[in-house]
Amino acid sequence: MKIHILLLLTLSILLGCENGTDSDGGYAYFGGEIVNPNNDYVVLESPDQMLDTLYMDENNRFLKKLENFKGGLYTFLHGGEYQLLLLESSDSVMLRLNTIDFDESLVFTGKGARKNNYLITSYLENESDNKKFMGMMWETEPEKFEQALDSNRNKKMAELKEFMSDHEFTEYFKTIAETNINYNYNYNKELYPFGYYGYNNLIHFKDLPSNFYDYRSTIDYNNESLLSVIPYNRFLFWHFNNLALKKYYTKATHNVVFNKMSVPYNLEKLRLVDSLVENEAIKNHLLKYNTRDFISVSTDSLEISEVLESFLEKSDNDLDRAYMKDLAKAVNNLKPGNVVPTIMLLDRNDNEVELKTLISKPTVIYFWSSNLPLLLRNSHYKVGGLKQKFPEVDFIAININDDDKAHWIDIIKKYNFNPIQEYRFSDPSEAMKQLALNSVNKSIFVNKDARIVNANAMIITSEFEEELTHFLKRNKAYHK
């Protein structure tokens, strides 16, 4: 392994200058080391395809020469976590990260490292800033909130200018870095009325200052190279959420509480996307995920059909169209009264067991991911309390990750979970598809006959215990 380590060091030293280029058809190196890996490989993807699966050696290191590739933003994934990577021709980017603290521990070395270290720092700062602004928007008037956002953006633009003055970077890097700043600003502007007025008084979004959204004249709906940039993506979704409010409140009175599951509201979002976005990749992306978010939690077959029909009229992506038809079918299969789908699980001994066979009394099926440690701790902690209050209920915990058994067992031991009540999917992709599972916060109530009572209970909410009580009352009435 000394030869492999020497190669990594040699690449980092010999290719250590920072002179990126946008040229296509060149080469780049991508490698690194994963501490506490969840499995034995890293996946590298472009926005529209998987480029390669990079397997690690016994020292958890990997290296790949990428030839005839197009410079741009890529995504690398490991154990369900992901982060962006900017690769340009002749770059040699080496990373090191610890899965226990994925984003915060991530550092880059080699040629191309400076720009990527800047971008990961920018990402982490945006996350911190967004938490701060989220806390502010509930009680800060529009003018003061806008001043805080302006100050933050000006500070970051000055820092970027200083950073770029010390090194030579491509125009593409500059575009990505400025997009991170500007569209994070835009995202918080679009989110603001939902936080400041709340759903109960959202009709007052009309009272925002007339110039509050002046920046919208600079929006680029069609820059496909920005689709992987997180602030740009977030902005687009909240922007169309916001735009659709205008029609929603055209005839509404002041006492109407906003309903994000309103069919006319969701149809208006799809109409706006279709009319304002010309780039097919961006349009299809927005159509897909806005439709998915509606269908995944709807319980009305007619409403699902109406929104699905609108989506199918507007999307020209065959894979997305097939996915959405399958999702609608899965959601309809999860309607109350239906038996829970045939899902195969693995227990702590790697024995395969069908989910239905584990159910003999009222049961809550809940899910967790090793990539969301706070949520997995909170959900198990909450279930621990519920078990005391509701001894007549079984609780089945299922890990959704495609991790190896050893990593799964390590997490169970680390958090002192009861392994008898812990399972993982035999085929995570297929199981999540059948359960229409887009969030680990979701849980499913089933009666003793394995028939679904509620397929969309949200476990980390204040209403969950009340929903569970209602579930038990209905269950008792059903079996009288």
N, C-alpha and C positions, 0 to 999 in steps of 0.2 A: 504493500500500500504506500510505501515511501515514494514510488514513482508517481502515483496518482496525486499525492499531496504536493509533490514538487511541481507537477504540471499546473495545479491550481495557483500556487504561489508565483510561478513563472509568468502565467497569463496575466495575473494581477499587476506584476511589476512591469513587464515589457509593454503591456497595452494600457498603462496607467494614465496616459494623457487624456484630456477631455475635449475632443474635437468631433462632436457628433455630426452625422450627415443624414439627409433624408433619402439618399439614393436607394433604389430597390435592386434586387438581384445580387446583393453582396452577401456577407456572412456576419455572424455574431456568435459569441460564446455565452452560454448561460449555465451557471452551476452554483454549488453552495453546500451548506450543511444544515440539517434539521436536528435540533436537540429535542429529545423526548418525542420522537416521531409517532404519529398515529397509525401509519402503515409504512410500506417500503417504497413509495413512489411519490413523485410530484408531477402534476399535469400542467402543461403549458398550452394556453388557448389564445387564439386571436378572437376578435369580436364575433366571427361567423363560423369558426371551426376549431376542433381540437388539433393542435399541431403535433404534440408528442407526449408520450408517457415516459418520464425519466426515472429510472429505477436507481435506488440508492445502494451503495456498497455496505459492507459490514460496519463501517464507521459512520454511516448515515450521511454520506456525501454523494453528490451526483455532478455530472458535467456533460454538456451537449454542445456540439458545434452546429449551428443553424445555418444552412446554406440556401442561397436563392430565396431569401425571405424579404418581406416588405417591412421597412421600418415603421414603427408606430407603437400604440399601446397594446400590451398583452396582459393576460391574466394568468397567474400561477396559482394552483390549488393544491392543498394538502389536507387530508382528513376533514374535508368539508369547509375549511377556512379558505379564504382567497384574498389576494391583494393584487394591485396593478403594478405593472412593470413597463417602463419606457425603454424600448430597445431600438437602436438605430444602427445602421451599417458600420461594421468593424468594432462595435461595442464588445466588451468582455465583462459582464456583470456577474459578480459572485455575491450570494446572500448568506446570511446566517440568522436563524431565528429559533426561538424556543416556543413550542406549541402551547406551553402553559400560559404564555403572555404573548400571543401571536403577533399582533400589530406593534405593540410597544417594544418588543425585543428585536424587531426586524432591522438589520443594518446591511448596507451594501458596500462592497469594495470593488476595485478594478476600474477599468475604463467604462464610463457610464454610471459610476456610483454616485457622483455628486448630485446629478439631476434627480436620481431616484431617491437618494436620502432626503433631498429637499422635498420631493413630492410626498413621501411617507410622513415627514414632519408636518407638512401642510395638511394632510389628511387628518392626523391626530389633533392638530390645532383646530381644524374645522369642527371636529366632533366635540371638543371642549367648548368652543364658542357657541355651537348650536344649543348645547345644554344651558349655557348662560342666557342666551336669547330666548329660549323656551321659557325659562323662569321669569324673564322680564316681561314677555308679551302679555301675560295675564293681567298685569296692572299698570303697564306703561302706555301713556297716550301716544297716538301715532307720530306726532312731531318729535317727541323725545326718543321714541324707539328708532325712528329714521336717523336721528342724529347719532345714536349709538352705533348703528350699522355703518353709517358713513365714516365715522371715526375709525372703526375697525378695518374697513376696506382700505382707507387711505394709508393706514399704518402698514398693512400687508403689502400694498403696492410699492411703498417706499422700501420695504425690506427686500422684495423681489428685485427691484432696480439695483439695490446695493449688491445683492447676491450675484446678479448677472454681470455687474461691472468688473468682478474679479476673475471671471472665466469666460470662455467662448462657448456659446450654446447655439443650437439651431433655432430657427423661427418656430419650428413645430413645438419644441420644448416651451418656448415663450408663450405660445398659444395655449398649451395645456395648463401652464402655471397661472396665466391670467384668467382662464376659464374657471379654475379652482376657486379663485378669489371672487370674481364677478358673479358667477352663478350660485355660489353659496350665499352671497348677499341677496340675489334675486329670490332664491329658495326661501329665505327667512321672510322676505317681503310677501311672498305668496301665501305662506303659512300663517302670517300675522292675524288676519281677520278671524280665522278659525280658533285661534288661541285667545285673542282679546275679547271678542264678543261671545265666544262659546256657541254651541249648537242651539241653545235656547234663544239667543238674540242675534243670530247670524244675519238676519235681515238688515241689520244696521251696517253691514259692510258698505252699503250705499253712502254712508256718512263719512267715509274716509276722505281725506283731503284730495282735491281734484288732481293734484300732481303726484299723488303717492305712487302711481304706477307709470310715471313718465318713461322709466327705463325700458318699458316694453317695446318701444320703437327700435331698440337695438337688438332685440331677440333674434337669434339665428335658429330657426326650427329645423334646419336641413343639413347641419354639419355632421355627417356620419362619423367622422374621425373623433368626435367628442362623445359619442354614445356611451363609451365605457367610463367617462369621467363622472364620478359619483355625484358631485354637486349639479352638473348639467342634467343628469338623469333625474335626481330628486326634484329639481326645479320644474322640469317638464310635467311630471305627474301632478304636483301641487298647482302649477299654473293652470292646467286644464280643469282641475277640481274647482279652482277659483273662478275661471271664466264661465263655467256651467251654472254658477250661482245666479247669474243675471236672469236667465230664463226661468230658473226654479222659483225666483221671487217675483216674477212678473205680475202674478195675480195673488200672491200670498199675502195674508194679513200679518200684523205685528205679533200675533200670538201663535203663529205657526212655528213649530220646532223643526229644525232642519233634520232631514232623514237622508243619510248618505246612501241608503238602499232604495231610494225612490227610483222607479223605472224611468220616468221622464228625465230625471237628473242624469242617470247613467247613459241613457240614449243620447242626451245632449253632449256629454263628454266625447262619446264616439263620433258624433257628427262634427264637433269642433276639430278633433284630431284629423279627421278625414278631409276637412275643408282647409285647414291651415298648414298642414305638413305635406310637403311634396316628396321629400326623400322617402323611398319605399321602405328602407330598413328601419328608419326612425318611426315612420307611421305604423308599420306592422308591430314594432316593439311596443308602442304605446297602446295600440288597439288590443294586443294580446294581454298585457298585464292589467289594464283597466277592466277588461272583460273577465279575466280570471278572478280578480278581487271581488267582483260581484257574484259570479256563479258559485264560487267556493263556499260562500256563507248564506246563499239564498235557500229558502225552504219551499219556494213556490215554483212548481214545474212550468206554469204558464209564463211567469216572469222570466225564468231562465231561458225559455224558448224564444221569447221576444228579444232579449238582449243578445242571445246567441245568433239569431237571424240577422240582427243589425251588424254584428261582428263579421259574419260570413259574407255579407254583402260588400264589406269594405276592405277586408284583408285579402291579399293575393298570395300569402305564404302558405303553401300546402301543408307543411309540417305544423304550423300554428293552427291551421284550420282543423287538422286531424286531432291535435292535442285538445283543442277546446271542445270538440264533439265528445271525446273520451271523458273529459272532465265533467261535462254536463251529464253524461250517462252515469258516471261514478257518483255525482252528487244526488241524482235521482235514486240511485241504489241505496243511498244512505238516509232515505226518508224514514220518519218514524213508523214503526211497525215492521220494517224489513229486517231480516236476519243480517247480522254483521257479516261482511264479505269473508270469503275464504282467504285468510291470511296465515302464512306459515311463519313461526317464530323459532328462535334458538334460545335454549335455556343456558344456565351457567356451565353445563356439561356438554354443550354443543348438540344436545338432542333436539331434533326438530319436532315441534308441537303445533297443532292448529289452534288458533286463537279461540275459536268457539268452544273447544273442549275444556278450556280453563274457566268457563263461566257456568256457575251453578246457583248464583244468587245475584241480586242487584249489584252491578259492577260499574266502576269508573275506569275507563281506559285512558291513560294519559301518556304524554310523549316527552322526551328530552333529548338534547343534543350536547355532546361534549364541547362544542364550539360556543355554547352559551352557558358558562359555568354559574353565573348569577341566577339565571332562570332555572337551571336544573336543581340548584340548592333550594331556591325558594319554593319550587313546585313540590319537592320531596318533603320539605319542612311543613308546608301547608297540608299535604296529605297525611303527615304524621299526626297533626292535630285533628284532622277530620276522622281518622280511624278511631280516635278516642270518643268522638261525638256520635259517630255512626258505625257502631260495631257490626251492624247488619249488612254493611256494604263491603265488597271486595275492591281493591285497587290494584290495577295491573300497569306497571311502568314499562315503557318500550323505548329503547334507544334507537334513533332514526339513522345514525351515522353508518357509513360503510367502513368502519374501523375493524382492525383485527381483534380477535378475542382477547388477547393479552392486554391491549389498551383498555378495552371495555371493562375487564375485570379489575384493572388498576384503579379506574375511576370509582367503581362500586366500593372497593376497599378504602380508597382515599376518603370518601364521604360517608363511609360506614352505612351504606344502604343494605337492606336485607336482600341477599342474592336470590332467595326463593321467590321474591315478587318482582324480579327484574328479568327482562327479556330484550332481545334485539331482533330485527327483521332478518329473515333468511334471504330475502331479495328486497333490499330497501327501495330501489327504484319502482318496482312493481307494486309493492305494498303502499307506498306513498301515493301512487297513482290511483289505486283502488279506494283509498281512504280520503282522497281529495285533500291531502295533507300539505298545506302551504305554510303552516305556522305550528311550532311546537307548543304554543300556548293553548292550542285547541285540545279538547278532550271529548270523549264519547260516553254517554250514559246508555247502558243496555240493561234489560231486565234479566231475570233468571233463565229465560228461554233464549237468551242471546239476541233478542229483538231490540232494535234501536229505539230509544226514547228521545234522545237529543244528540245530534252529531256535531254540534257546534258550540259546546259549552267552553268558555274561556276560563282556564283554571286560575290564572293570576289576576282575578278581578274581585272586587268587594261583593259582587252579586253571586259568586259561585256557590257559596254555602246555601244561600236562599234557593238557588236553582236545584241544588242537590236535595234540599228538603221537599221541594215541589215534586221532584222526580220520585222520591220515595212515597209520597202521598198518592201519586198517580199509579205507582206500581202496586200499592196495597189495594187500591180500588180495582185495578185490572184483574187481580187474583182473588177477589172476593167471590 
